[in-house]
Amino acid sequence: MSNKMSLDSAEVPATGKTDVSFSRIKTETGPENGTISYRLFRQYGDESGLVEIIMEYKDGLILFLSKIVGDALTAEELTEDTFVLLGTKKPKDKGKGSFKAWLYTIGRNLAIDYLRKKARTPELLLGNIDAFDIPDNFQDISDDECLLEEKYICKERDMTIHNAMRRLKPVYRQILWLIYFEDLDHEECAHIMQKNVHAIDTLVYRSRIALKKELESEGISYEDI
């Protein structure tokens, strides 16, 4: 995985490549901030647009990818790879759904590629990502991940949900993260997870049932959440 970009030390460079005012565009137009920032970077060569994307989306993307690979350090490296890909290949955002959904799709694809390369067995190499089990050490959360979670997840309610999610199947963790913490709709989740909307509806239902059981096993009422 690439180490070309430090996610913690991103600074806005004084490129002088465009006279387009980022703050003015952001306040005068309706699209998601990420869409505008990426447009500035891709079309006008304004590297501050890419830095804005990193600063806004990196923490959420790291935590989402950690639900897939079960390792915060690897998730951070994959997040870095995602932004390096944006910065070097400059793929075109097709405008279907939100920028966040598009970005998370890229990150998830990189995570799946990583797991498939790591697997080394024909069954896993050819199988669906849902076939991957929770790593044995998944609940040994690192100090860095705990700090990131505390920074990103502010409300006690959300921390309660997140702690219960750790004991669920990987695919349940992924969809619940997107629904509860990223506030994405079912169509956007379908795009990220490469499923149809009906499959997402079913997955969300089953995930919530599993989450309810975990919460109730701790004496917490799901309805109160």
Secondary structure, DSSP 8 states (H G I E B T S, - for coil): ---S--TTS------------HHHHHHH--S-HHHHHHHHHHHH--HHHHHHHHHHHHHHHHHHHHHHHS-HHHHHHHHHHHHHHHHHH------SS-HHHHHHHHHHHHHHHHHHHHH-SHHHHHS-GGG----TTTT---HHHHHHHHHH--SHHHHHHHHHHTTS-HHHHHHHIIIIIS---HHHHHHHHT--HHHHHHHHHHHHHHHHHHHHHTT--GGG-
